[in-house]
Amino acid sequence: MTFGSVAAQAQNKQNYVLQGTVISAVDKKPLQALSGCVESDNVKTSANKDGTFSITVSQRNGKVKLTSVGYKTLELDYN
């Protein structure tokens, strides 16, 4: 699993939107069956068919855990 990009953008004074794209490191195709979790906010999301995801978080900095069946779980910092 390869993580294309991630960014936390201000949605309002209290929340941010974390967006990213995940592709397979093997064939460079988007991963549709991806789950994303930010445990500090107790929020989860899943990727669309093009490998993109979006999740609302309360902090500008943190960690997101990305999982997909058959791939190694990634835990990445975002800011």
Buried (B, 14 or more C-beta within 10 A) or exposed (E): BBBEEBEBEEEEEEEBBBBBBBBBEEEEEBBBEBBBBBEEBEBEBEBEEEBBBEBBBEBEEBEBBBBBEEBEEBEEEBE
